Amino acid sequence: MDSEMSHVTKDVVRIGATEILVVQGDLTTYRADCIVNAANGELNHRYGLAAAIVNAEGVEIAEECTDYVRQHGRLYRGQVYVSEPGNLHCKKLIHAVAPRWREGSMQEENCLREAIHESLLAAEQLGLASIAFPALSAGICKFPIEVCAKIIVTTVAEYIGDNTPHLHTVSLVNTADDVVDAFREQLSAYKVQGSGINAKPECDYWKLCHRFFKALGIKDVVVDNKFNICYCSTCHAARKEKDYYTRGNPPKTYGIPVGWSRIGLQ
């Protein structure tokens, strides 16, 4: 079967000039300007997607990564390294060090956000127009699929609001039905809000908060829109967020405050 025919687009959401696609198929045969690989800090590509990429598309990827680690040392959680793609259908391969799930006790959710953010930043700095992500940290890293999908979709949506003059397509690619369904469910929150996303909320409460912020006389040049988010009850419900989160070992439950907005500053 032709590799392009084996990829099925299951959902699409447009945010500004950028499309987020949910695609069911094999990432190793997907076509994009850059593909994100789920790597470990040593970049040795022995397991999971990393092993599949190296086994299918050439040892030169592994050799380049080994040389990099030998010269510069290992990477840490959330960091990325950009290599040549071997025989993959892309221009660059981004190796993102994805965290292992520790029941929320080791800041692994923040590390996953950082890995996604750094991958997007690397693609944008290289002037690439499209990027494809796997379900980073799911699978052998044991992240709950719903948590993984939510972090990936939310981080992508927040980032692309004002930061992607080059990047026009972000694909979330996986073969498994449950992962694809999780991506689609998280993406549906942005359909509920129309073109308004976390980076640019459109509810009445956000508009009121934004008017107050403008009245303070703070210049727009200090605002970083990718960190804007509204936590009014309407937006909270639209994103299908829980009213609590659990972290720590032993785990403890914490309530999420609702009824405020965050405006990011540089």
Backbone as CSV, one residue per row, in Angstrom:
resi,resn,N_x,N_y,N_z,CA_x,CA_y,CA_z,C_x,C_y,C_z
1,MET,0.841,-1.194,0.000,0.000,0.000,0.000,0.876,1.245,0.000
2,ASP,0.538,2.237,-0.798,1.268,3.482,-0.822,1.215,4.148,0.543
3,SER,2.366,4.677,1.022,2.439,5.229,2.376,1.503,6.401,2.562
4,GLU,1.297,7.226,1.526,0.410,8.372,1.662,-1.033,7.932,1.797
5,MET,-1.398,6.830,1.135,-2.773,6.354,1.195,-3.085,5.729,2.546
6,SER,-2.055,5.348,3.316,-2.278,4.676,4.583,-2.483,5.642,5.740
7,HIS,-2.469,6.945,5.476,-2.701,7.951,6.495,-4.073,8.581,6.281
8,VAL,-4.897,8.536,7.322,-6.266,9.034,7.233,-6.432,10.205,8.190
9,THR,-6.806,11.371,7.665,-7.055,12.540,8.504,-8.417,12.391,9.163
10,LYS,-8.421,12.356,10.492,-9.648,12.122,11.248,-10.305,13.410,11.726
11,ASP,-9.527,14.482,11.854,-10.077,15.730,12.356,-9.145,16.874,11.996
12,VAL,-9.718,18.075,11.829,-8.938,19.266,11.507,-9.539,20.458,12.249
13,VAL,-8.677,21.253,12.859,-9.090,22.526,13.455,-8.121,23.595,12.983
14,ARG,-8.644,24.723,12.545,-7.796,25.842,12.122,-7.754,26.888,13.221
15,ILE,-6.539,27.293,13.584,-6.327,28.363,14.548,-5.477,29.415,13.859
16,GLY,-6.088,30.545,13.537,-5.399,31.547,12.739,-5.083,30.974,11.379
17,ALA,-3.804,31.038,11.003,-3.371,30.506,9.701,-2.838,29.087,9.795
18,THR,-2.932,28.475,10.972,-2.353,27.148,11.187,-3.432,26.099,11.395
19,GLU,-3.264,24.943,10.776,-4.174,23.822,10.954,-3.565,22.784,11.889
20,ILE,-4.403,22.256,12.790,-4.027,21.103,13.601,-4.792,19.910,13.060
21,LEU,-4.067,18.871,12.652,-4.666,17.672,12.080,-4.483,16.494,13.034
22,VAL,-5.511,15.689,13.165,-5.387,14.383,13.815,-5.368,13.338,12.711
23,VAL,-4.285,12.580,12.639,-4.081,11.644,11.532,-3.856,10.249,12.090
24,GLN,-4.567,9.286,11.534,-4.333,7.895,11.907,-3.416,7.263,10.875
25,GLY,-2.269,6.780,11.347,-1.309,6.180,10.435,0.057,6.057,11.080
26,ASP,1.010,5.595,10.296,2.361,5.329,10.757,3.215,6.586,10.613
27,LEU,3.738,7.078,11.722,4.539,8.303,11.688,5.815,8.118,10.875
28,THR,6.372,6.916,10.840,7.641,6.694,10.137,7.499,6.842,8.619
29,THR,6.273,6.809,8.108,6.060,6.991,6.672,5.271,8.266,6.364
30,TYR,5.079,9.099,7.377,4.290,10.327,7.195,5.163,11.401,6.547
31,ARG,4.529,12.270,5.759,5.242,13.351,5.069,4.989,14.682,5.778
32,ALA,6.059,15.297,6.257,5.999,16.628,6.872,7.392,17.225,6.785
33,ASP,7.501,18.531,6.956,8.821,19.154,6.921,9.708,18.641,8.056
34,CYS,9.091,18.391,9.224,9.854,17.778,10.308,8.971,16.824,11.094
35,ILE,9.592,15.795,11.617,8.909,14.784,12.416,9.554,14.759,13.794
36,VAL,8.733,14.618,14.827,9.226,14.576,16.192,9.358,13.123,16.623
37,ASN,10.526,12.790,17.146,10.810,11.448,17.631,10.795,11.442,19.158
38,ALA,10.213,10.406,19.748,10.196,10.249,21.205,11.524,9.631,21.632
39,ALA,12.412,10.449,22.188,13.774,10.014,22.478,14.031,9.949,23.978
40,ASN,15.116,9.262,24.350,15.604,9.342,25.721,16.819,10.270,25.752
41,GLY,17.315,10.542,26.953,18.382,11.521,27.087,19.680,11.130,26.423
42,GLU,19.912,9.828,26.286,21.144,9.354,25.640,21.019,9.278,24.126
43,LEU,19.809,9.495,23.614,19.550,9.433,22.164,20.019,8.119,21.559
44,ASN,19.803,7.018,22.295,20.274,5.727,21.776,19.211,4.945,20.997
45,HIS,17.960,5.410,21.018,16.922,4.901,20.116,16.763,3.374,20.153
46,ARG,16.661,2.825,21.349,16.581,1.375,21.485,15.149,0.853,21.560
47,TYR,14.198,1.714,21.893,12.853,1.225,22.173,11.795,2.070,21.462
48,GLY,10.614,1.471,21.313,9.435,2.193,20.854,9.597,2.841,19.497
49,LEU,9.017,4.052,19.370,9.050,4.779,18.102,10.480,5.055,17.658
50,ALA,11.351,5.421,18.595,12.744,5.738,18.243,13.415,4.553,17.560
51,ALA,13.209,3.355,18.096,13.789,2.161,17.481,13.183,1.902,16.105
52,ALA,11.870,2.124,15.977,11.207,1.903,14.692,11.758,2.847,13.626
53,ILE,12.015,4.101,14.003,12.557,5.070,13.052,13.957,4.656,12.591
54,VAL,14.806,4.307,13.529,16.182,3.943,13.183,16.215,2.639,12.388
55,ASN,15.430,1.665,12.795,15.414,0.379,12.101,14.905,0.503,10.672
56,ALA,13.915,1.417,10.494,13.299,1.537,9.171,14.056,2.478,8.250
57,GLU,14.695,3.483,8.813,15.172,4.576,7.960,16.662,4.859,8.033
58,GLY,17.450,3.940,8.573,18.891,4.079,8.418,19.671,4.345,9.686
59,VAL,20.860,3.776,9.749,21.717,3.890,10.936,22.371,5.260,11.034
60,GLU,22.332,6.055,9.949,22.990,7.362,10.014,22.356,8.268,11.062
61,ILE,21.057,8.076,11.322,20.407,8.851,12.374,21.027,8.518,13.726
62,ALA,21.173,7.233,14.010,21.760,6.803,15.272,23.205,7.269,15.401
63,GLU,23.959,7.217,14.323,25.356,7.639,14.366,25.484,9.125,14.657
64,GLU,24.639,9.937,14.029,24.679,11.381,14.274,24.337,11.693,15.723
65,CYS,23.309,11.023,16.268,22.908,11.258,17.651,23.982,10.817,18.632
66,THR,24.615,9.690,18.351,25.703,9.204,19.210,26.853,10.197,19.228
67,ASP,27.209,10.737,18.072,28.271,11.738,17.995,27.918,12.979,18.796
68,TYR,26.652,13.396,18.699,26.233,14.597,19.433,26.369,14.394,20.940
69,VAL,25.871,13.273,21.453,25.935,13.005,22.894,27.379,12.867,23.349
70,ARG,28.228,12.260,22.519,29.636,12.102,22.875,30.307,13.475,23.031
71,GLN,29.923,14.429,22.185,30.559,15.739,22.207,29.927,16.699,23.216
72,HIS,28.604,16.583,23.412,27.897,17.595,24.205,27.256,17.052,25.475
73,GLY,27.220,15.739,25.641,26.578,15.165,26.813,25.112,14.865,26.561
74,ARG,24.502,14.158,27.505,23.106,13.736,27.362,22.162,14.921,27.437
75,LEU,20.963,14.727,26.909,19.892,15.707,27.041,19.060,15.395,28.285
76,TYR,18.346,16.399,28.751,17.472,16.227,29.901,16.010,16.337,29.470
77,ARG,15.119,15.929,30.368,13.695,15.913,30.052,13.233,17.277,29.549
78,GLY,12.498,17.250,28.431,11.986,18.479,27.854,12.892,19.104,26.811
79,GLN,14.150,18.641,26.710,15.068,19.197,25.728,14.923,18.484,24.381
80,VAL,15.405,19.128,23.320,15.314,18.545,21.984,16.660,18.663,21.268
81,TYR,16.853,17.781,20.298,17.995,17.856,19.400,17.487,17.622,17.981
82,VAL,17.958,18.430,17.037,17.526,18.328,15.644,18.609,17.639,14.832
83,SER,18.232,16.556,14.164,19.188,15.820,13.328,18.701,15.775,11.888
84,GLU,19.563,15.255,11.029,19.151,14.950,9.661,18.177,13.771,9.708
85,PRO,17.319,13.626,8.694,16.213,12.671,8.792,16.473,11.275,8.245
86,GLY,17.673,11.005,7.776,17.871,9.706,7.144,16.975,9.574,5.923
87,ASN,16.236,8.470,5.841,15.345,8.247,4.701,13.889,8.580,4.997
88,LEU,13.628,9.243,6.128,12.265,9.657,6.434,11.786,10.687,5.416
89,HIS,10.461,10.817,5.307,9.875,11.770,4.354,9.773,13.154,4.993
90,CYS,10.910,13.696,5.415,10.916,15.008,6.059,12.285,15.645,5.859
91,LYS,12.373,16.928,6.217,13.632,17.655,6.065,14.495,17.562,7.315
92,LYS,13.848,17.486,8.483,14.557,17.409,9.752,13.833,16.444,10.685
93,LEU,14.604,15.857,11.602,14.045,14.984,12.630,14.346,15.609,13.991
94,ILE,13.299,15.883,14.765,13.461,16.511,16.066,13.333,15.438,17.139
95,HIS,14.402,15.234,17.905,14.403,14.251,18.979,14.023,14.965,20.278
96,ALA,12.855,14.683,20.803,12.361,15.319,22.022,12.431,14.318,23.170
97,VAL,13.075,14.720,24.263,13.210,13.831,25.411,11.926,13.892,26.225
98,ALA,11.143,12.852,26.092,9.835,12.798,26.744,9.959,12.189,28.136
99,PRO,9.235,12.733,29.119,9.340,12.216,30.486,8.551,10.927,30.678
100,ARG,8.974,10.140,31.643,8.241,8.944,32.056,7.231,9.324,33.132
101,TRP,6.069,8.697,33.100,5.000,8.998,34.059,5.367,8.512,35.454
102,ARG,5.293,9.422,36.434,5.593,9.114,37.839,4.423,9.522,38.731
103,GLU,3.212,9.342,38.218,2.001,9.692,38.964,1.926,11.185,39.271
104,GLY,2.580,11.999,38.463,2.534,13.442,38.649,3.458,13.968,39.712
105,SER,4.327,13.114,40.258,5.144,13.517,41.403,6.466,14.152,41.021
106,MET,6.854,14.108,39.746,8.174,14.574,39.319,8.092,15.682,38.261
107,GLN,7.008,16.452,38.285,6.825,17.554,37.336,6.866,17.077,35.883
108,GLU,6.460,15.815,35.662,6.568,15.277,34.309,5.590,15.930,33.336
109,GLU,4.462,16.427,33.826,3.531,17.110,32.927,4.162,18.385,32.380
110,ASN,4.835,19.146,33.242,5.522,20.350,32.777,6.657,20.009,31.820
111,CYS,7.345,18.901,32.076,8.423,18.483,31.177,7.888,18.113,29.803
112,LEU,6.723,17.477,29.761,6.119,17.145,28.469,5.724,18.415,27.726
113,ARG,5.154,19.379,28.443,4.821,20.661,27.809,6.067,21.305,27.219
114,GLU,7.155,21.250,27.964,8.399,21.852,27.490,8.915,21.142,26.239
115,ALA,8.815,19.820,26.202,9.269,19.074,25.024,8.459,19.453,23.785
116,ILE,7.150,19.600,23.949,6.296,20.021,22.827,6.652,21.432,22.399
117,HIS,6.760,22.325,23.374,7.074,23.731,23.086,8.418,23.856,22.376
118,GLU,9.436,23.163,22.868,10.765,23.260,22.272,10.789,22.673,20.859
119,SER,9.984,21.652,20.615,9.888,21.083,19.265,9.276,22.090,18.292
120,LEU,8.199,22.731,18.713,7.561,23.754,17.879,8.505,24.917,17.626
121,LEU,9.202,25.337,18.673,10.141,26.449,18.540,11.257,26.104,17.565
122,ALA,11.779,24.879,17.654,12.847,24.462,16.746,12.370,24.471,15.292
123,ALA,11.162,23.967,15.065,10.611,23.947,13.704,10.428,25.356,13.170
124,GLU,9.917,26.240,14.011,9.691,27.617,13.585,11.007,28.328,13.300
125,GLN,12.002,28.120,14.143,13.299,28.764,13.935,13.987,28.277,12.665
126,LEU,13.692,27.047,12.269,14.249,26.504,11.031,13.450,26.928,9.800
127,GLY,12.345,27.637,10.018,11.520,28.098,8.906,10.709,27.007,8.245
128,LEU,10.390,25.947,8.991,9.652,24.812,8.430,8.155,25.071,8.485
129,ALA,7.438,24.515,7.513,6.014,24.805,7.385,5.118,23.763,8.032
130,SER,5.637,22.572,8.322,4.785,21.523,8.889,5.583,20.659,9.849
131,ILE,4.900,20.163,10.872,5.518,19.318,11.884,4.543,18.224,12.271
132,ALA,5.060,17.035,12.542,4.223,15.900,12.931,4.694,15.356,14.269
133,PHE,3.734,15.220,15.201,4.025,14.717,16.542,3.457,13.318,16.735
134,PRO,4.162,12.473,17.469,3.563,11.244,17.993,2.900,11.568,19.328
135,ALA,2.367,10.560,19.991,1.840,10.738,21.347,3.014,10.630,22.316
136,LEU,3.793,11.704,22.393,4.965,11.713,23.248,4.603,11.316,24.681
137,SER,5.401,10.454,25.268,5.275,9.975,26.650,4.191,8.925,26.865
138,ALA,3.344,8.685,25.866,2.435,7.540,25.969,3.246,6.285,25.636
139,GLY,2.623,5.141,25.672,3.354,3.917,25.344,4.326,3.525,26.436
140,ILE,5.603,3.353,26.096,6.573,2.821,27.059,6.849,3.793,28.209
141,CYS,6.538,5.066,28.057,6.726,6.025,29.152,5.530,6.074,30.094
142,LYS,4.454,5.348,29.750,3.340,5.081,30.662,2.476,6.285,31.014
143,PHE,2.567,7.392,30.270,1.652,8.499,30.524,0.226,8.047,30.224
144,PRO,-0.749,8.387,31.072,-2.148,8.125,30.712,-2.477,8.811,29.389
145,ILE,-3.131,8.106,28.502,-3.373,8.630,27.160,-4.127,9.949,27.203
146,GLU,-5.143,10.055,28.076,-5.939,11.277,28.148,-5.084,12.457,28.594
147,VAL,-4.207,12.234,29.570,-3.324,13.303,30.055,-2.348,13.719,28.960
148,CYS,-1.759,12.730,28.307,-0.819,12.987,27.218,-1.484,13.801,26.106
149,ALA,-2.660,13.377,25.660,-3.354,14.056,24.560,-3.713,15.487,24.935
150,LYS,-4.173,15.673,26.164,-4.556,17.019,26.603,-3.371,17.958,26.616
151,ILE,-2.243,17.507,27.139,-1.057,18.356,27.210,-0.560,18.702,25.811
152,ILE,-0.517,17.715,24.926,-0.030,17.956,23.571,-0.929,18.938,22.836
153,VAL,-2.236,18.690,22.833,-3.165,19.555,22.102,-3.169,20.962,22.679
154,THR,-3.227,21.082,23.995,-3.271,22.396,24.629,-1.989,23.177,24.371
155,THR,-0.839,22.525,24.487,0.436,23.216,24.275,0.568,23.681,22.834
156,VAL,0.175,22.828,21.899,0.219,23.219,20.485,-0.709,24.406,20.232
157,ALA,-1.932,24.321,20.725,-2.918,25.382,20.466,-2.494,26.710,21.083
158,GLU,-1.932,26.668,22.280,-1.479,27.896,22.919,-0.289,28.499,22.179
159,TYR,0.603,27.644,21.693,1.814,28.137,21.046,1.527,28.792,19.703
160,ILE,0.658,28.200,18.903,0.527,28.653,17.523,-0.305,29.914,17.374
161,GLY,-0.840,30.449,18.466,-1.644,31.662,18.352,-0.936,32.793,17.636
162,ASP,0.274,33.131,18.088,0.982,34.282,17.521,2.441,33.989,17.200
163,ASN,2.846,32.740,17.287,4.265,32.433,17.208,4.680,31.689,15.953
164,THR,3.791,31.533,14.989,4.107,30.633,13.882,3.900,31.280,12.513
165,PRO,4.710,32.273,12.155,4.591,32.825,10.807,4.963,31.825,9.716
166,HIS,5.812,30.834,10.052,6.219,29.827,9.067,5.391,28.547,9.177
167,LEU,5.094,28.128,10.392,4.482,26.822,10.630,2.985,26.878,10.357
168,HIS,2.539,26.156,9.336,1.145,26.217,8.918,0.367,24.929,9.174
169,THR,1.064,23.831,9.467,0.373,22.568,9.712,1.047,21.824,10.854
170,VAL,0.246,21.428,11.848,0.711,20.585,12.947,-0.114,19.308,12.918
171,SER,0.530,18.169,12.697,-0.167,16.887,12.620,0.111,16.069,13.875
172,LEU,-0.944,15.481,14.426,-0.835,14.566,15.566,-1.112,13.176,15.023
173,VAL,-0.088,12.335,14.960,-0.147,11.089,14.180,0.019,9.881,15.090
174,ASN,-0.884,8.921,14.945,-0.776,7.678,15.700,-1.596,6.601,15.010
175,THR,-1.194,5.351,15.202,-1.931,4.236,14.590,-3.080,3.748,15.461
176,ALA,-2.997,3.935,16.775,-3.955,3.331,17.711,-5.261,4.105,17.778
177,ASP,-6.373,3.395,17.754,-7.688,4.028,17.808,-7.882,4.861,19.071
178,ASP,-7.446,4.328,20.231,-7.692,5.050,21.478,-6.894,6.345,21.549
179,VAL,-5.698,6.362,21.000,-4.902,7.590,20.996,-5.499,8.607,20.037
180,VAL,-5.879,8.163,18.853,-6.511,9.058,17.892,-7.794,9.649,18.474
181,ASP,-8.602,8.827,19.130,-9.843,9.309,19.750,-9.542,10.328,20.841
182,ALA,-8.475,10.105,21.614,-8.108,11.044,22.683,-7.682,12.389,22.098
183,PHE,-6.910,12.360,21.014,-6.536,13.602,20.339,-7.781,14.337,19.846
184,ARG,-8.709,13.613,19.242,-9.916,14.239,18.700,-10.772,14.839,19.808
185,GLU,-10.871,14.146,20.916,-11.666,14.659,22.034,-11.076,15.957,22.574
186,GLN,-9.761,16.008,22.730,-9.138,17.227,23.231,-9.239,18.363,22.219
187,LEU,-9.153,18.037,20.952,-9.253,19.064,19.916,-10.663,19.636,19.824
188,SER,-11.661,18.850,20.228,-13.050,19.306,20.144,-13.304,20.539,20.999
189,ALA,-12.528,20.736,22.068,-12.705,21.913,22.921,-12.473,23.195,22.144
190,TYR,-11.588,23.156,21.159,-11.282,24.348,20.381,-12.326,24.585,19.305
191,LYS,-13.050,23.546,18.925,-14.194,23.736,18.042,-15.335,24.415,18.782
192,VAL,-15.510,24.054,20.063,-16.565,24.666,20.868,-16.370,26.172,20.947
193,GLN,-15.095,26.604,21.039,-14.798,28.019,21.164,-14.614,28.697,19.813
194,GLY,-14.862,27.988,18.719,-14.690,28.564,17.399,-13.235,28.900,17.158
195,SER,-12.974,30.113,16.654,-11.594,30.502,16.391,-10.877,30.948,17.644
196,GLY,-11.616,31.146,18.753,-10.977,31.553,19.991,-10.334,30.362,20.666
197,ILE,-9.055,30.474,21.037,-8.348,29.401,21.723,-7.817,29.943,23.031
198,ASN,-7.090,29.112,23.759,-6.530,29.564,25.022,-5.687,30.822,24.853
199,ALA,-4.965,30.916,23.743,-4.122,32.079,23.534,-4.936,33.323,23.205
200,LYS,-6.144,33.148,22.704,-7.014,34.269,22.371,-8.456,33.936,22.758
201,PRO,-8.774,33.878,24.038,-10.143,33.550,24.435,-11.125,34.604,23.928
202,GLU,-12.365,34.210,23.723,-13.362,35.105,23.161,-14.605,35.256,24.038
203,CYS,-14.604,34.737,25.243,-15.793,34.815,26.089,-15.947,36.233,26.651
204,ASP,-17.136,36.532,27.190,-17.406,37.865,27.729,-16.505,38.190,28.915
205,TYR,-16.220,37.179,29.749,-15.379,37.410,30.918,-13.969,37.806,30.495
206,TRP,-13.438,37.099,29.476,-12.116,37.445,28.981,-12.095,38.860,28.419
207,LYS,-13.106,39.228,27.676,-13.155,40.570,27.094,-13.165,41.636,28.187
208,LEU,-13.892,41.382,29.266,-13.932,42.307,30.390,-12.546,42.431,31.034
209,CYS,-11.893,41.286,31.266,-10.554,41.304,31.858,-9.557,42.017,30.947
210,HIS,-9.694,41.807,29.645,-8.779,42.413,28.697,-8.962,43.928,28.662
211,ARG,-10.208,44.400,28.757,-10.453,45.839,28.799,-9.812,46.460,30.042
212,PHE,-9.924,45.756,31.177,-9.297,46.244,32.401,-7.781,46.302,32.248
213,PHE,-7.208,45.268,31.631,-5.771,45.229,31.419,-5.325,46.399,30.550
214,LYS,-6.087,46.680,29.482,-5.764,47.796,28.600,-5.823,49.119,29.351
215,ALA,-6.783,49.223,30.287,-6.946,50.458,31.048,-5.753,50.745,31.954
216,LEU,-4.945,49.721,32.243,-3.768,49.907,33.086,-2.631,50.602,32.330
217,GLY,-2.763,50.698,31.000,-1.757,51.389,30.200,-0.522,50.568,29.897
218,ILE,-0.609,49.259,30.051,0.535,48.396,29.758,0.647,48.202,28.244
219,LYS,1.836,48.380,27.698,2.021,48.312,26.247,1.947,46.870,25.746
220,ASP,1.412,46.716,24.534,1.238,45.385,23.950,2.561,44.665,23.732
221,VAL,3.668,45.405,23.600,4.947,44.765,23.296,5.425,43.870,24.436
222,VAL,4.894,44.055,25.637,5.318,43.221,26.769,4.405,42.015,26.962
223,VAL,3.357,41.900,26.147,2.400,40.802,26.274,2.882,39.598,25.479
224,ASP,2.807,38.411,26.079,3.156,37.160,25.410,1.885,36.318,25.327
225,ASN,1.200,36.387,24.169,-0.136,35.810,24.046,-0.199,34.302,24.218
226,LYS,0.938,33.610,24.042,0.868,32.161,24.140,0.573,31.699,25.569
227,PHE,0.725,32.609,26.540,0.442,32.251,27.929,-0.928,32.750,28.394
228,ASN,-1.685,33.388,27.503,-3.026,33.849,27.861,-3.982,32.674,27.998
229,ILE,-4.805,32.702,29.011,-5.822,31.659,29.183,-6.921,32.176,30.095
230,CYS,-8.135,31.803,29.802,-9.277,32.214,30.613,-9.779,31.016,31.419
231,TYR,-9.980,31.226,32.705,-10.475,30.184,33.589,-11.874,30.511,34.100
232,CYS,-12.653,31.203,33.284,-14.059,31.387,33.667,-14.775,30.042,33.553
233,SER,-15.942,29.940,34.141,-16.648,28.653,34.155,-16.990,28.184,32.747
234,THR,-17.261,29.128,31.824,-17.617,28.759,30.450,-16.430,28.130,29.723
235,CYS,-15.267,28.794,29.785,-14.075,28.273,29.103,-13.585,26.986,29.761
236,HIS,-13.673,26.941,31.079,-13.258,25.744,31.815,-14.081,24.539,31.358
237,ALA,-15.388,24.751,31.217,-16.265,23.665,30.776,-16.029,23.322,29.314
238,ALA,-15.771,24.336,28.482,-15.559,24.097,27.047,-14.328,23.262,26.794
239,ARG,-13.306,23.423,27.644,-12.089,22.622,27.494,-12.231,21.246,28.139
240,LYS,-13.370,20.998,28.750,-13.680,19.712,29.393,-12.658,19.366,30.469
241,GLU,-12.256,20.397,31.222,-11.283,20.187,32.277,-11.965,19.729,33.560
242,LYS,-11.255,18.962,34.343,-11.762,18.538,35.635,-11.658,19.692,36.631
243,ASP,-12.379,19.584,37.748,-12.342,20.605,38.783,-11.214,20.370,39.777
244,TYR,-10.388,19.389,39.512,-9.302,19.062,40.425,-8.188,18.364,39.658
245,TYR,-7.025,18.278,40.263,-5.950,17.460,39.720,-5.277,16.744,40.877
246,THR,-4.592,15.669,40.556,-3.952,14.843,41.567,-2.460,14.753,41.284
247,ARG,-1.643,14.938,42.323,-0.209,14.774,42.164,0.406,14.401,43.508
248,GLY,1.674,13.982,43.444,2.388,13.610,44.650,2.359,12.119,44.905
249,ASN,3.194,11.666,45.826,3.254,10.264,46.209,3.509,10.182,47.722
250,PRO,2.468,9.852,48.510,1.132,9.426,48.084,0.355,10.562,47.421
251,PRO,-0.548,10.224,46.502,-1.251,11.259,45.743,-2.188,12.094,46.612
252,LYS,-2.243,13.390,46.308,-3.176,14.295,46.958,-3.988,15.016,45.893
253,THR,-5.215,15.361,46.241,-6.118,16.007,45.296,-6.180,17.504,45.596
254,TYR,-6.049,18.321,44.530,-6.079,19.769,44.661,-7.176,20.336,43.763
255,GLY,-7.911,21.315,44.264,-8.927,21.967,43.461,-8.313,22.965,42.493
256,ILE,-8.928,23.121,41.312,-8.481,24.099,40.329,-9.340,25.348,40.467
257,PRO,-8.750,26.517,40.790,-9.559,27.735,40.931,-10.164,28.149,39.605
258,VAL,-11.433,28.477,39.607,-12.165,28.887,38.405,-12.702,30.298,38.637
259,GLY,-12.658,31.132,37.586,-13.182,32.486,37.702,-12.093,33.538,37.622
260,TRP,-11.078,33.315,36.782,-10.013,34.290,36.605,-9.390,34.109,35.229
261,SER,-8.601,35.099,34.795,-7.920,35.030,33.515,-6.445,35.342,33.710
262,ARG,-5.615,34.746,32.879,-4.178,34.988,32.917,-3.747,35.664,31.621
263,ILE,-3.060,36.798,31.728,-2.477,37.490,30.581,-0.975,37.390,30.713
264,GLY,-0.340,36.746,29.749,1.090,36.489,29.833,1.923,37.713,29.510
265,LEU,3.010,37.885,30.239,3.958,38.966,29.985,5.312,38.380,29.635
266,GLN,6.037,39.065,28.774,7.363,38.595,28.379,8.382,38.872,29.483
